[in-house]
């Protein structure tokens, strides 16, 4: 299995990244056979990344398959039983994120400002914005479809340029986020807006006002809580009118020594919060993602560890963070609202409040929320 070795841990040291990650087609030469203790390995396609402890220079390492790329584990976790069964027809979803160059593997998808593609020196066909969009509206090259099949998806770019003039992979312009929220409810009549971004503990009253105004006009903003390792939930997720989404993993998704398997074992060793076993989960027991922000403002959980997605060239990789939990929640809610005749007759704040109630109705408790919170994980309805 072709793979890339990206980090090495030697005796007496922590992990150190390899300046030029080493690609190998089956055999990797240890940089110091006597000292190397562990390798971080990222397979090129369809296999889990791993931290592998080295017993001897001649150890045989076998990569572990991620399973069915058309029906990934995280879709099964929220109730999918086969690809593209559930529909969000008639629902409009806005995504505000990092610019990317859309390819053929997105459906019912519109880039609201295609001219922005020419404002940067180069724009990747992959990246954060595309990964978030693929959860909602992705397709193939096999039978894979995003969770919100048939929804209309509108993408608004909020990028800022990095040092090279390309769209930054990590930084969004908060003013463009504010403008984007208004644009989506005012000009596109969006039902749901996904915000997989965070601005830490900054006080941003214009962003809070934009989310409140969206709610007054019937649009619900689903927001990633942040990846700040149990620190407070970030803006905009912490605002009262927003839906704050925290992340969870499941113990039985991937065996040790995969990244996800190690995180599950670490949670168990540290006695981190584990969810209930009352429901027969398809992938073990849910546990709180140790890297998720945390607080009483949270409204929902969704998988945020080992999110497997195909790229435009068809390769399957894994991703981590509440950025991916948020569009999972929004997509499941979109499917529930699509068949809700009461929702379709409502407008303004009443429509927003009905969507919020519907999210609570389709959510199952995980026994992970802090005291006083009713947050659970939404499931697709049969």
Secondary structure, DSSP 8 states (H G I E B T S, - for coil): --EEEEEEEETTS-EEEEEEEEEESS----SSTTTEEEEEEEESSSB--EEEE-SSTT------B---SSS-HHHHHTT--STT-SB-TT-EEEEEE------TTB-SEEETTGGGGGTSS---SSSHHHHHHHHHHBB-SSS-B-SSBT-EEEEEE-EEE-TTSSEEEEEE-HHHHHHHHHHHHHHS--SEEEE----TT---HHHHHHHHHHHHTT-EEEEE---STTSB--TTTTSTTSEEEEEEEETTSS-TTBHHHHHHHHHHHTT--B--SSS--TTS-EEE-TTS-B-TTEEEEEE-SSEEEE-TTS-EEEE-SHHHHHHHHHHHHHHHHHT-HHHHT--HHHHHHHHHHHHHHTEEE-S-S-TT---EEE----
